[in-house]
Amino acid sequence: MARKSLISPATLSLFFLVVLLSSSAVHAGHDYRDALRKSIMFFEGQRSGKLPPDQRLKWRRDSALRDGSSAGVDLSGGYYDAGDNVKFGFPMAFTTTMLSWSVIDFGRTMGPELQNALKAVRWGTDYLLKATAIPGVVFVQVGDAYSDHNCWERPEDMDTLRSVYKIDRAHPGSDVAGETAAALAAASIVFRKRDPAYSRRLLDRATRVFAFANRYRGAYSGSLYHAVCPFYCDFNGYQDELLWGAAWLHKASRKRVYREYIVKNEVVLRAGDTINEFGWDNKHAGINVLISKEVLMGKAEYFESFKQNADEFICSILPGISHPQVQYSRGGLLVKTGGSNMQHVTSLSFLLLAYSNYLSHARKVVPCGELTASPSLLRQVAKRQVDYILGDNPLGMSYMVGYGQRFPRRIHHRGSSVPSVSAHPARIGCKEGSRYFLSPNPNPNLLVGAVVGGPNVTDAFPDSRPFFVQSEPTTYINAPLVGLLGYFSTHSSWR
């Protein structure tokens, strides 16, 4: 048992704030409501398929309407994951899960933007329902990534291979199937009262997909290596997605079978591994925070070990005492190794904020060795990361396109960088688009709300398309940010 700290939570909070803020000027404040609106609008720019009449980013048009036809199925719709034109099922499902969790925990503070957030969730789940329509099969990708990445063309002109990839009993993919089950289950909670029939459909499908994922175990990278690697390989194994899917099904259905599954498989599926990781490939920290809510509410003592893991996660990422895998730049940005750092910033900050709320309701704190971390501190750390994204950083640059006076203008994104159909009705072919990729000019189409991969540990940022690790936006950067901005748009103070 950890010894109690001789330092009060207030004193520790002050210490951390000095660390966080000493190297970067803090601005007077941000318009979190405007940032929330834009962060959700970004998803409209990532839409594939037939666009609805209320589409707000007007430079986008219908695309990939025949997706799935080569396999005799309708796989139109869904989201392009980033700056390319491929539909990768693994990150799309995680995006949908995080959009749903954002609405579940913070929807009440989103005001009029809640309706747009619900549309963003449903655009994802409508596609996932199509991808799981055949029992024992999950369609996990549309588009040949090598062919797509060899071209620079807007989605409306796509002539690259729209190959369809699936997992089934003989070619398992418990990782992507488990994440898909999690997304459908989480979304069923979102729509439980808003659209009960749709909610039941989502939950029924989640149950079926999870059963498939659990019975036919294996990583989809093994079944579809040449299609999904190196783009969205499962580097972490499929075990975490099985626990993640079971956790969301337990939360959505309240069925005892999922509780028993979690307890029985906690060690087997390595719930305590890599505690400071959370993203499209690694769900460990998210599993522990999600399940810990029930422990903190006094409803599930049998999940106590998950709360212990969650506490360890919190301590591992706090500035001043963080794990060696977690760094903070001089400007205060959380930095982890690997590409697209902002995905770590938004996902981990989301967990900090969610856990701080669970702790507050339970009137608990997190013991970190000799120190104690209060819910207020967790919110402060999360808010500091959001403020860095919005412009409180050494460069004075917002990393959200369209927010603030200075933001990235040359993002690594095909649709944004190539002239729109309305501006250039003639087709722009595969290699014709290269001149726009190499152009020093700003992108002609503003992908409002897109958050790019962001600066490195030195707080440096090249506003240049070829530097895709820094300049490419992704759906899974924005999805957790929606929840963060929803909260701070109503609770802008640091207490």
C-alpha positions as CSV (number, residue, x, y, z in Angstrom):
1,M,0.0,0.0,0.0
2,A,1.4,3.4,-1.0
3,R,2.3,5.7,1.9
4,K,0.3,8.9,2.2
5,S,1.9,12.0,0.9
6,L,3.2,14.8,3.2
7,I,2.4,17.2,0.4
8,S,-1.2,18.3,0.0
9,P,-3.0,17.9,-3.3
10,A,-3.1,21.7,-3.6
11,T,0.7,22.0,-3.2
12,L,1.3,19.2,-5.7
13,S,-1.1,20.8,-8.2
14,L,0.9,24.0,-7.9
15,F,4.2,22.1,-8.5
16,F,2.9,20.5,-11.6
17,L,1.5,23.8,-13.0
18,V,4.9,25.4,-12.6
19,V,6.4,22.6,-14.6
20,L,3.7,22.8,-17.2
21,L,3.5,26.5,-17.7
22,S,7.0,27.9,-17.0
23,S,8.2,27.5,-20.6
24,S,5.2,28.7,-22.5
25,A,3.2,31.8,-22.5
26,V,-0.5,31.2,-21.6
27,H,-3.0,33.2,-23.5
28,A,-6.1,34.9,-22.1
29,G,-8.4,32.1,-23.1
30,H,-9.9,30.1,-25.9
31,D,-13.2,29.8,-27.6
32,Y,-13.7,26.1,-26.8
33,R,-17.2,26.1,-28.2
34,D,-15.9,27.3,-31.6
35,A,-13.1,24.7,-31.4
36,L,-15.7,22.0,-30.6
37,R,-17.8,23.0,-33.6
38,K,-14.8,22.8,-35.9
39,S,-13.5,19.6,-34.5
40,I,-16.8,17.9,-35.4
41,M,-17.0,19.6,-38.8
42,F,-13.7,17.9,-39.7
43,F,-15.4,14.5,-39.9
44,E,-17.6,15.9,-42.7
45,G,-14.5,16.4,-44.7
46,Q,-13.5,12.8,-44.2
47,R,-16.8,11.3,-45.3
48,S,-16.9,8.8,-48.1
49,G,-19.9,7.9,-50.1
50,K,-23.1,9.9,-50.9
51,L,-23.0,13.2,-49.0
52,P,-26.2,14.4,-47.3
53,P,-27.9,17.7,-48.1
54,D,-26.7,19.2,-44.8
55,Q,-23.0,18.7,-45.6
56,R,-21.2,21.8,-44.3
57,L,-17.9,21.5,-46.1
58,K,-19.1,22.3,-49.5
59,W,-15.9,21.7,-51.4
60,R,-16.3,18.0,-50.8
61,R,-18.5,15.9,-53.2
62,D,-19.7,12.3,-53.4
63,S,-17.0,9.7,-53.7
64,A,-16.4,5.9,-53.8
65,L,-20.1,5.2,-54.4
66,R,-19.3,1.7,-55.7
67,D,-17.2,0.5,-52.8
68,G,-17.8,-3.1,-52.1
69,S,-19.2,-3.9,-55.6
70,S,-16.3,-6.1,-56.5
71,A,-17.2,-8.4,-53.5
72,G,-21.0,-8.2,-54.2
73,V,-21.7,-6.0,-51.1
74,D,-22.4,-2.3,-50.5
75,L,-19.6,-0.7,-48.5
76,S,-20.2,2.9,-49.5
77,G,-20.0,5.4,-46.7
78,G,-17.7,5.5,-43.7
79,Y,-14.6,7.7,-43.2
80,Y,-11.3,8.1,-44.9
81,D,-8.8,7.7,-42.0
82,A,-6.5,10.6,-42.7
83,G,-5.0,12.4,-45.8
84,D,-5.4,9.4,-48.1
85,N,-8.5,7.8,-49.7
86,V,-8.4,4.3,-48.1
87,K,-11.1,3.2,-45.6
88,F,-9.2,1.3,-42.9
89,G,-11.6,-0.5,-40.6
90,F,-9.4,-0.7,-37.5
91,P,-8.8,3.0,-37.0
92,M,-12.4,3.8,-38.2
93,A,-13.9,1.6,-35.5
94,F,-11.7,3.1,-32.8
95,T,-12.7,6.6,-34.1
96,T,-16.3,5.6,-33.7
97,T,-15.8,4.2,-30.2
98,M,-14.1,7.4,-29.1
99,L,-16.7,9.6,-30.6
100,S,-19.3,7.6,-28.8
101,W,-17.4,7.8,-25.5
102,S,-17.1,11.5,-26.0
103,V,-20.9,11.8,-26.3
104,I,-21.6,9.4,-23.4
105,D,-19.4,11.3,-20.9
106,F,-19.5,14.8,-22.2
107,G,-22.5,15.1,-24.5
108,R,-24.5,17.0,-21.9
109,T,-21.9,19.9,-22.2
110,M,-21.8,20.1,-26.0
111,G,-24.9,22.3,-26.4
112,P,-26.1,22.7,-29.9
113,E,-23.1,20.8,-31.2
114,L,-24.4,17.5,-29.7
115,Q,-26.6,16.9,-32.8
116,N,-23.6,17.2,-35.1
117,A,-21.6,14.9,-32.8
118,L,-24.4,12.3,-33.1
119,K,-24.4,12.6,-36.9
120,A,-20.6,11.9,-36.8
121,V,-21.2,8.8,-34.7
122,R,-23.9,7.5,-36.9
123,W,-21.9,8.0,-40.1
124,G,-19.4,5.6,-38.6
125,T,-21.9,3.1,-37.2
126,D,-24.0,3.0,-40.4
127,Y,-20.8,1.9,-42.2
128,L,-19.8,-0.6,-39.6
129,L,-23.3,-2.2,-39.8
130,K,-22.7,-2.7,-43.5
131,A,-19.2,-4.1,-42.9
132,T,-20.6,-6.7,-40.4
133,A,-23.9,-7.6,-42.2
134,I,-22.7,-11.2,-43.1
135,P,-22.4,-13.4,-40.1
136,G,-18.9,-14.7,-39.5
137,V,-17.4,-12.0,-41.8
138,V,-16.1,-8.5,-41.2
139,F,-15.0,-6.3,-44.1
140,V,-12.0,-4.5,-42.7
141,Q,-10.6,-2.4,-45.5
142,V,-11.6,-0.8,-48.9
143,G,-8.9,0.4,-51.1
144,D,-5.4,-0.9,-52.0
145,A,-3.2,1.2,-49.8
146,Y,-0.1,0.9,-52.0
147,S,-2.1,1.9,-55.1
148,D,-3.7,4.8,-53.2
149,H,-0.4,6.1,-51.8
150,N,1.2,6.1,-55.2
151,C,-1.3,8.8,-56.3
152,W,-2.2,12.3,-55.1
153,E,-5.8,12.8,-56.2
154,R,-9.0,14.0,-54.6
155,P,-11.4,11.2,-53.6
156,E,-14.0,12.4,-56.1
157,D,-11.6,11.4,-58.9
158,M,-10.3,8.1,-57.5
159,D,-9.3,5.6,-60.1
160,T,-7.0,3.5,-57.8
161,L,-7.9,-0.1,-56.8
162,R,-10.8,-0.3,-54.5
163,S,-9.9,-3.8,-53.3
164,V,-12.1,-5.2,-50.6
165,Y,-10.5,-7.1,-47.6
166,K,-12.3,-9.2,-45.1
167,I,-11.7,-11.4,-42.1
168,D,-13.6,-14.6,-41.5
169,R,-13.4,-17.9,-39.6
170,A,-10.4,-19.1,-41.7
171,H,-8.7,-15.7,-41.6
172,P,-9.3,-14.3,-38.1
173,G,-8.9,-10.8,-36.9
174,S,-9.9,-10.6,-33.3
175,D,-8.3,-7.1,-33.0
176,V,-10.4,-5.3,-35.6
177,A,-13.5,-7.4,-34.8
178,G,-13.1,-6.7,-31.1
179,E,-12.8,-3.0,-31.8
180,T,-15.7,-3.0,-34.1
181,A,-17.8,-4.7,-31.4
182,A,-16.7,-2.0,-29.0
183,A,-17.7,0.7,-31.4
184,L,-21.2,-0.8,-32.0
185,A,-21.7,-1.4,-28.3
186,A,-20.6,2.1,-27.3
187,A,-22.8,3.7,-29.9
188,S,-25.8,1.6,-28.7
189,I,-25.5,3.6,-25.4
190,V,-25.4,6.8,-27.3
191,F,-28.7,6.0,-29.1
192,R,-30.4,4.1,-26.3
193,K,-32.9,6.8,-25.6
194,R,-32.6,8.8,-28.8
195,D,-33.3,6.0,-31.2
196,P,-34.2,2.7,-29.3
197,A,-34.6,0.5,-32.4
198,Y,-31.3,1.6,-33.8
199,S,-29.7,1.1,-30.5
200,R,-30.9,-2.4,-30.2
201,R,-29.7,-3.2,-33.7
202,L,-26.2,-1.9,-32.8
203,L,-26.1,-3.9,-29.6
204,D,-27.3,-7.1,-31.2
205,R,-24.6,-6.7,-33.9
206,A,-22.0,-5.9,-31.3
207,T,-22.8,-9.1,-29.5
208,R,-22.5,-11.2,-32.7
209,V,-19.3,-9.6,-33.8
210,F,-17.7,-10.0,-30.4
211,A,-18.7,-13.7,-30.3
212,F,-17.0,-14.1,-33.7
213,A,-13.9,-12.3,-32.5
214,N,-13.6,-14.3,-29.4
215,R,-14.2,-17.7,-31.0
216,Y,-11.9,-17.3,-34.0
217,R,-8.9,-15.8,-32.4
218,G,-5.9,-14.2,-34.2
219,A,-4.5,-10.9,-35.4
220,Y,-5.7,-9.5,-38.6
221,S,-2.1,-8.6,-39.5
222,G,-1.5,-12.3,-39.8
223,S,-4.4,-12.9,-42.1
224,L,-4.1,-9.7,-44.2
225,Y,-0.4,-8.7,-43.7
226,H,0.2,-7.5,-47.3
227,A,-2.9,-5.3,-47.3
228,V,-2.9,-3.7,-43.8
229,C,0.9,-3.5,-43.1
230,P,2.8,-1.3,-42.6
231,F,-0.2,1.0,-42.5
232,Y,-2.3,-0.3,-39.6
233,C,-0.6,-3.4,-38.5
234,D,-1.6,-4.8,-35.1
235,F,1.7,-4.4,-33.3
236,N,0.2,-5.0,-29.9
237,G,-1.7,-8.2,-30.2
238,Y,-5.5,-8.8,-30.3
239,Q,-5.9,-9.6,-26.5
240,D,-6.6,-6.0,-25.5
241,E,-9.3,-5.6,-28.1
242,L,-11.2,-8.6,-26.7
243,L,-11.2,-7.1,-23.2
244,W,-12.1,-3.7,-24.7
245,G,-15.0,-5.2,-26.6
246,A,-16.2,-7.1,-23.5
247,A,-15.9,-4.0,-21.4
248,W,-18.1,-2.0,-23.7
249,L,-20.6,-4.8,-24.1
250,H,-20.8,-5.1,-20.3
251,K,-21.4,-1.4,-20.0
252,A,-24.0,-1.5,-22.8
253,S,-25.9,-4.7,-21.9
254,R,-25.2,-5.1,-18.2
255,K,-25.1,-8.8,-18.8
256,R,-23.3,-11.0,-16.3
257,V,-21.6,-13.0,-19.0
258,Y,-19.4,-10.1,-19.9
259,R,-18.5,-9.3,-16.3
260,E,-17.5,-12.9,-15.8
261,Y,-15.5,-12.8,-19.1
262,I,-13.5,-9.8,-18.0
263,V,-12.7,-11.2,-14.5
264,K,-11.8,-14.6,-16.0
265,N,-9.6,-13.2,-18.8
266,E,-8.0,-10.3,-17.0
267,V,-4.7,-12.0,-16.6
268,V,-4.9,-14.2,-19.7
269,L,-5.5,-11.2,-21.9
270,R,-3.0,-9.0,-20.1
271,A,-5.1,-6.2,-18.8
272,G,-2.1,-4.7,-16.9
273,D,0.3,-4.5,-19.8
274,T,1.7,-1.3,-21.2
275,I,-0.4,0.9,-18.9
276,N,0.5,4.2,-20.5
277,E,-0.6,3.4,-24.0
278,F,-4.0,4.2,-25.6
279,G,-4.9,4.5,-29.2
280,W,-6.2,2.6,-32.2
281,D,-3.7,-0.3,-31.6
282,N,-3.4,-0.4,-27.8
283,K,-6.5,-0.2,-25.6
284,H,-4.9,-1.1,-22.2
285,A,-5.2,2.3,-20.5
286,G,-8.7,2.8,-21.9
287,I,-9.9,-0.6,-20.6
288,N,-8.7,0.2,-17.1
289,V,-10.2,3.7,-16.9
290,L,-13.5,2.5,-18.4
291,I,-13.9,-0.4,-16.0
292,S,-12.7,1.7,-13.0
293,K,-15.7,3.9,-13.1
294,E,-17.8,1.1,-11.7
295,V,-15.3,0.5,-8.9
296,L,-15.3,4.2,-8.0
297,M,-19.1,4.2,-8.0
298,G,-19.0,1.4,-5.4
299,K,-20.7,-1.1,-7.7
300,A,-17.9,-3.6,-8.7
301,E,-15.3,-4.5,-6.1
302,Y,-14.4,-7.5,-8.3
303,F,-12.9,-5.0,-10.8
304,E,-10.6,-3.5,-8.1
305,S,-7.4,-4.5,-9.9
306,F,-8.5,-2.5,-13.0
307,K,-8.7,0.6,-10.8
308,Q,-5.2,-0.1,-9.5
309,N,-4.0,-0.3,-13.1
310,A,-5.8,3.0,-13.9
311,D,-4.1,4.7,-10.9
312,E,-0.7,3.5,-12.2
313,F,-1.5,4.8,-15.6
314,I,-2.4,8.2,-14.2
315,C,0.9,8.4,-12.3
316,S,2.9,7.2,-15.4
317,I,1.9,10.2,-17.5
318,L,1.9,13.1,-15.0
319,P,4.7,15.6,-15.6
320,G,7.4,15.4,-13.1
321,I,6.9,11.8,-12.2
322,S,6.0,10.3,-15.6
323,H,7.3,7.0,-17.0
324,P,10.4,7.2,-19.2
325,Q,8.2,6.4,-22.2
326,V,6.4,9.7,-21.7
327,Q,8.1,13.0,-22.1
328,Y,7.0,16.7,-22.0
329,S,8.5,19.2,-24.4
330,R,9.8,22.5,-23.0
331,G,6.6,24.1,-24.3
332,G,4.5,21.6,-22.2
333,L,3.4,19.1,-24.9
334,L,3.1,15.5,-24.0
335,V,5.3,13.5,-26.3
336,K,5.5,9.7,-27.0
337,T,7.6,7.9,-29.5
338,G,6.0,6.9,-32.8
339,G,4.2,8.8,-35.6
340,S,1.5,11.4,-35.3
341,N,2.1,12.5,-31.7
342,M,-1.2,14.4,-31.4
343,Q,-3.0,11.0,-31.4
344,H,-1.3,10.3,-28.0
345,V,-2.0,13.8,-26.8
346,T,-5.7,13.7,-27.4
347,S,-6.3,10.1,-26.4
348,L,-4.4,10.2,-23.1
349,S,-5.8,13.6,-22.2
350,F,-9.3,12.2,-22.8
351,L,-8.6,9.5,-20.3
352,L,-7.2,12.0,-17.8
353,L,-10.3,14.0,-18.0
354,A,-12.7,11.1,-17.9
355,Y,-10.9,9.6,-14.8
356,S,-10.9,13.0,-13.1
357,N,-14.7,13.1,-13.3
358,Y,-15.0,9.6,-12.0
359,L,-12.7,10.4,-9.1
360,S,-14.6,13.6,-8.3
361,H,-17.9,11.8,-8.1
362,A,-16.4,9.3,-5.8
363,R,-14.4,11.9,-3.8
364,K,-11.2,10.1,-4.4
365,V,-7.6,11.0,-5.4
366,V,-4.8,9.0,-7.0
367,P,-1.8,8.0,-4.8
368,C,1.4,8.3,-6.8
369,G,4.0,7.0,-4.3
370,E,4.8,9.8,-2.0
371,L,2.6,12.2,-3.9
372,T,-1.2,12.6,-4.3
373,A,-2.9,13.6,-7.6
374,S,-6.3,15.2,-7.2
375,P,-9.1,15.2,-9.8
376,S,-8.4,18.9,-10.3
377,L,-4.8,18.3,-11.2
378,L,-5.8,15.7,-13.8
379,R,-8.2,18.2,-15.4
380,Q,-5.5,20.9,-15.4
381,V,-3.0,18.6,-17.2
382,A,-5.6,17.6,-19.8
383,K,-6.6,21.3,-20.3
384,R,-3.0,22.3,-20.7
385,Q,-2.7,19.8,-23.6
386,V,-5.9,21.1,-25.3
387,D,-4.6,24.7,-24.9
388,Y,-1.3,23.8,-26.5
389,I,-3.2,22.4,-29.5
390,L,-5.2,25.6,-29.8
391,G,-2.2,27.9,-29.7
392,D,-0.6,28.2,-26.2
393,N,2.8,26.9,-27.4
394,P,6.2,28.3,-28.3
395,L,5.2,28.9,-31.9
396,G,1.9,30.6,-31.0
397,M,0.3,28.3,-33.6
398,S,-3.0,26.5,-33.4
399,Y,-2.7,23.0,-34.7
400,M,-6.3,22.9,-35.6
401,V,-7.0,24.1,-39.1
402,G,-9.3,27.1,-39.2
403,Y,-9.0,27.9,-35.5
404,G,-7.1,31.1,-34.5
405,Q,-5.1,33.5,-36.6
406,R,-2.2,31.1,-37.3
407,F,-2.7,27.4,-38.2
408,P,-1.2,24.8,-40.6
409,R,-1.9,25.8,-44.2
410,R,-0.2,23.0,-46.1
411,I,-1.5,19.9,-44.5
412,H,-0.8,16.4,-45.9
413,H,-4.3,15.8,-47.3
414,R,-5.3,15.0,-50.8
415,G,-8.8,16.5,-50.9
416,S,-7.7,19.6,-49.1
417,S,-4.6,20.3,-51.3
418,V,-6.0,19.5,-54.7
419,P,-8.5,22.1,-56.3
420,S,-12.1,21.2,-55.6
421,V,-14.5,19.9,-58.2
422,S,-16.3,23.2,-58.2
423,A,-13.1,25.1,-58.8
424,H,-11.7,22.6,-61.3
425,P,-14.5,20.4,-62.8
426,A,-12.1,18.4,-65.0
427,R,-10.6,15.3,-63.6
428,I,-7.2,15.5,-62.0
429,G,-5.4,12.2,-62.5
430,C,-3.2,10.1,-60.3
431,K,0.1,11.7,-61.1
432,E,-1.3,15.1,-62.2
433,G,-1.9,15.8,-58.5
434,S,1.8,15.6,-57.7
435,R,2.3,19.3,-58.5
436,Y,-0.2,20.2,-55.8
437,F,1.6,17.9,-53.3
438,L,4.9,19.6,-54.1
439,S,3.5,23.1,-54.3
440,P,4.7,25.6,-51.6
441,N,1.3,27.3,-51.8
442,P,-1.3,26.9,-49.0
443,N,-4.0,24.3,-49.6
444,P,-7.0,25.7,-51.6
445,N,-9.6,23.9,-49.5
446,L,-9.8,24.5,-45.8
447,L,-10.3,21.2,-43.9
448,V,-11.9,23.0,-41.0
449,G,-11.2,21.4,-37.6
450,A,-8.5,19.1,-38.7
451,V,-5.8,18.6,-36.1
452,V,-2.5,17.6,-37.5
453,G,0.2,15.2,-36.1
454,G,1.9,18.2,-34.6
455,P,5.3,19.3,-33.4
456,N,8.1,17.1,-32.1
457,V,9.7,17.1,-28.7
458,T,11.5,20.4,-29.5
459,D,8.2,22.1,-30.3
460,A,9.3,22.5,-33.9
461,F,6.7,22.2,-36.7
462,P,7.3,22.1,-40.5
463,D,4.1,23.4,-42.2
464,S,4.8,21.2,-45.2
465,R,2.9,18.3,-46.9
466,P,5.9,16.0,-47.4
467,F,6.4,15.9,-43.6
468,F,3.3,13.7,-43.1
469,V,4.1,12.6,-39.5
470,Q,3.7,16.3,-38.5
471,S,1.3,17.6,-41.1
472,E,-1.3,14.9,-41.6
473,P,-4.6,14.9,-39.7
474,T,-6.4,11.7,-38.7
475,T,-9.9,10.9,-37.5
476,Y,-8.5,9.3,-34.3
477,I,-6.8,12.5,-33.3
478,N,-10.0,14.4,-33.4
479,A,-12.4,11.8,-31.9
480,P,-11.2,12.1,-28.3
481,L,-10.7,15.8,-28.7
482,V,-14.5,16.2,-29.3
483,G,-15.1,15.0,-25.7
484,L,-12.3,17.2,-24.3
485,L,-13.6,20.3,-26.0
486,G,-17.2,19.5,-25.1
487,Y,-16.2,19.5,-21.4
488,F,-14.0,22.6,-21.5
489,S,-16.6,24.6,-23.5
490,T,-18.7,24.6,-20.4
491,H,-16.0,24.2,-17.7
492,S,-13.3,26.6,-18.8
493,S,-11.9,27.2,-15.3
494,W,-9.0,25.1,-14.0
495,R,-10.9,23.8,-11.0
